[in-house]
């Protein structure tokens, strides 16, 4: 009798079981809920019970995925930097390669404002607010990821420095630029949309009477005007 042939193995990683996929989804749900609550209430004022309740889990569920609340905070920051890096890579990929250094910096600054202030922007503000709540080892983990993200800016700033548009030393300028951009999370308010009637037809307009309610494009142009001299 012929022996039954073993089923062929598919290449690549083995498929995840339904339980493994569910665990991954639950972990991501906890990270997103933690980011939202840490941003809204602060790390110290948020309990793991509240995080679990926000996603409809039992109070002890977070500890199935994370050793403690501090590990969950680290996961929030790692996820934030992962998302920021993906957005930055996608923005860079949309460039044609013919842009000037100033135009490349405009893209980087605009993307940074999206990361900080756009939809689903809870993650990075948590990193800025709650940095000291991490252990020294955890801070080192985030620093390595952050350095990789910021390294993309260095050649752009160097080109601007070489052309005379950026006067400060590149390394110092990069730190100060990120400091200024990141501080926007402290004061920025999105423009208010209001509906006005024109000839019995409703239209939506965005109003931005105060600097705090400028659009992200307005913030980007203001940042470039602040940091750079006009090209010769």
C-alpha positions, -999 to +999 in steps of 0.1 A: +000+000+000+013+034-009+022+057+020+001+088+023+021+118+012+027+145+037+009+177+030+031+203+014+042+231+037+036+266+025+065+290+024+069+319+048+056+322+083+030+297+095-005+311+095-018+324+128-046+306+144-079+324+151-069+326+188-035+341+180-052+367+157-077+375+184-049+380+210-031+403+186-063+424+180-070+425+218-034+437+224-037+465+198-071+475+213-056+478+247-027+499+233-051+522+215-073+526+246-043+532+268-031+559+244-064+576+245-067+576+283-031+584+290-034+614+267-067+626+281-062+619+319-024+613+323-005+581+330-007+583+368-044+591+369-054+562+346-059+527+359-056+495+340-092+488+350-103+519+331-083+508+301-098+473+301-133+488+305-129+511+275-125+481+252-150+458+270-125+435+287-122+421+322-101+442+347-073+417+347-071+414+309-042+439+304-019+417+325-024+388+301-006+410+274+016+433+295+036+427+327+025+459+343+011+494+334+046+507+327+050+480+300+017+492+285+030+527+285+061+516+266+039+497+241+019+529+235+051+549+228+066+522+205+033+520+186+033+558+183+068+558+168+060+529+145+030+548+131+050+580+128+078+562+110+054+546+086+037+579+078+071+595+073+082+567+049+050+571+029+054+608+027+090+605+015+079+579-011+055+604-026+083+627-035+096+627-070+132+633-061+133+666-079+122+687-049+144+713-034+157+709+002+132+735+013+103+715-003+115+683+014+116+701+048+081+714+042+069+678+036+087+666+068+073+694+089+037+689+075+039+652+082+051+659+118+021+681+124-001+653+111+015+629+135+012+653+164-022+669+158-040+649+131-065+620+135-055+592+159-028+615+174-029+603+210+003+583+208+031+608+203+017+633+228+018+606+254+054+601+247+061+638+251+041+641+283+050+608+300+086+603+291+098+604+327+073+576+337+095+551+318+124+532+333+159+541+321+160+510+299+127+517+284+137+553+276+167+539+258+144+517+237+123+547+226+154+569+221+168+544+196+136+544+176+132+582+178+168+587+166+161+566+135+130+587+128+148+620+132+178+609+112+158+613+080+158+650+086+196+654+089+205+654+052+177+678+044+188+702+071+224+698+060+215+708+024+197+738+037+227+747+059+250+744+029+228+767+008+227+793+036+190+790+043+196+774+077+220+794+098+223+772+129+244+741+132+225+711+118+225+690+150+214+719+172+188+731+146+173+696+145+168+695+182+153+730+183+130+724+154+116+692+169+112+710+202+092+738+186+070+715+165+063+691+194+053+720+217+023+726+194+005+698+213+003+721+243-016+749+226-030+739+192-067+738+186-082+726+153-101+752+133-138+752+139-161+742+110-194+760+108-223+757+084-235+788+066-265+792+044-262+806+009-293+808-013-309+781+008-280+758+002-258+748+032-220+751+029-193+743+054-165+768+061-135+765+083-128+794+105-094+802+121-096+836+137-069+829+163-033+816+158-042+786+180-068+776+154-046+778+123-047+750+098-018+725+097-008+740+064-006+774+081+015+760+109+039+744+083+044+777+065+049+796+097+075+770+109+095+773+076+094+811+079+107+808+115+135+784+108+148+793+074+160+823+055+147+830+020+169+814-007+195+837-022 
